[in-house]
Amino acid sequence: MRGSGSYLYDAAGNRYLDGSGGPAVFSLGHGHPEVNAAIARQLEDVAFGYRYTFTSSALEQLTDTLRRLCGGQFNDVLFCAGGSEAVESALKVTLQHYAARGLMKKRRFVSRRRSWHGNTLGALSVSDFTERRRDFEGSLLDVAFVAAANAYRPPADVPPGELTAHLAAELETTIQTLGPDNVAAFIFEPIVGAAGGVVPAPQGYAQAVREVCSKYDVLMIADEVMCGSGRSGTWRTLEFDSVVPDVMCIAKGLAGGYVPLGATLVSSRVAEPIHAAHGGYQTGHTFSGHTTACAAGVAVQHIIERDALMTRVRKSGALFQTALRERLAQFDEVGDVRGRGYFIGVELVRDRRTKAPFPRTRGLSYDIGRRSFADGLICYPCAGNVDGINGDSIILAPPYNALDIELEEIMTKLTAAIGAALTASD
Ligand SMILES: Cc1ncc(COP(=O)(O)O)c(C=O)c1O
């Protein structure tokens, strides 16, 4: 019925603390008066200037803001209505880039196991999410998958110190096997979201795969739809690794969930051949660059900068994660607490030593989600992170402006829900 700050209220008057910002969307919580006012102002002027006829101040302002927030690394910003569209555009921009250079054989994509890039057929094709792909197998693109970059669950017999080199070598071998002349792009989530339960890559991974991609003229697409737009404590997630992808997808937190908005950011190196050969992009939708959505995006990004919320997310996120790890250490079944900034995952295991998951039939993560909801906390339960079927994790992604007392409430209620669910399963 209503949202205010970090809380939502239902028709019965129950109050819920939004500990996951919905699906990692609500970067400024709910009902922010300044965002609402900016949207209302835009609606009063004009709701939407269709891009074939007009540009708009909101669109131009947001484009400039994103270019600046990304340190000038991206030239073109293609707006859309969400994450799947942003990924779809990234795949198409990649193909158009090679078409513009006359390299029509470069059509294949490489992605990673345990990844999620969206629900449209192209984005679903590069996703490894068993349950969500199952009914569409046979109609998906032929995509090559390499191992997930997961330090908690590395490939068998790979020691921790060799994981990054192993994963980079696997990517290189895959490109060589497909033939570098056939490979267009490697797409990955810098911090895996729903398919892995918040999995940051091992140290040095982003630099290592960047080098492999550059070596074979394969574009690097960073899908920052869930982890980006400040959620992990730097505005671009890969800023943390000092790595710049060729194409980057953002959505979710970009306009804070107030109006649907996503974007595909394209580097000059990728954009130039397209402009030279084709004069522009062969992608876009009716609502691309929707004026009111852009106005919401401008307001959200302005508040994040003005209130220094990136610094808050970085500092307080580290403390929150440490405190949560300590709080959950009482449960043998909590195998891992990980993440960066306000993007944190808790993985549950049947056996902490072997990391064996609970069987899917137990439905542990959903059980925890239900119990915390009943107690007034929204978290984001995920299943299948181990092998596509089994595996339980919980994602926390509070609003960047959540108060300390609210972070404390998240920890207390999640701890209680995990405890109750585990007791029930004994
Ligand atoms: C990393 C990632 N990419 C793409 C998507 C698809 O975004 P949307 O649901 O807005 O289409 C998601 C959604 O969860 C995501 O987490």
The ligand as an SDF file (V2000), in Angstrom:
LIG
                    3D

 16 16  0  0  0  0  0  0  0  0999 V2000
   22.8680   -9.3800  -13.4730 C   0  0  0  0  0  0  0  0  0  0  0  0
   21.5050   -9.2280  -14.0700 C   0  0  0  0  0  0  0  0  0  0  0  0
   21.3960   -8.9770  -15.3760 N   0  0  0  0  0  0  0  0  0  0  0  0
   20.1960   -8.8080  -15.9750 C   0  0  0  0  0  0  0  0  0  0  0  0
   19.0280   -8.9130  -15.2490 C   0  0  0  0  0  0  0  0  0  0  0  0
   17.6940   -8.7270  -15.9190 C   0  0  0  0  0  0  0  0  0  0  0  0
   17.1510   -7.5340  -15.5070 O   0  0  0  0  0  0  0  0  0  0  0  0
   15.5570   -7.2590  -15.5870 P   0  0  0  0  0  0  0  0  0  0  0  0
   14.9250   -8.2040  -14.6380 O   0  0  0  0  0  0  0  0  0  0  0  0
   15.4390   -5.8140  -15.1810 O   0  0  0  0  0  0  0  0  0  0  0  0
   15.1350   -7.4720  -17.0010 O   0  0  0  0  0  0  0  0  0  0  0  0
   19.1020   -9.1730  -13.8830 C   0  0  0  0  0  0  0  0  0  0  0  0
   17.8650   -9.2990  -13.0900 C   0  0  0  0  0  0  0  0  0  0  0  0
   17.8170   -9.8310  -12.0380 O   0  0  0  0  0  0  0  0  0  0  0  0
   20.3680   -9.3290  -13.2740 C   0  0  0  0  0  0  0  0  0  0  0  0
   20.4850   -9.5810  -11.9650 O   0  0  0  0  0  0  0  0  0  0  0  0
  1  2  1  0
  2  3  1  0
  2 15  2  0
  3  4  2  0
  4  5  1  0
  5  6  1  0
  5 12  2  0
  6  7  1  0
  7  8  1  0
  8  9  2  0
  8 10  1  0
  8 11  1  0
 12 13  1  0
 12 15  1  0
 13 14  2  0
 15 16  1  0
M  END
$$$$
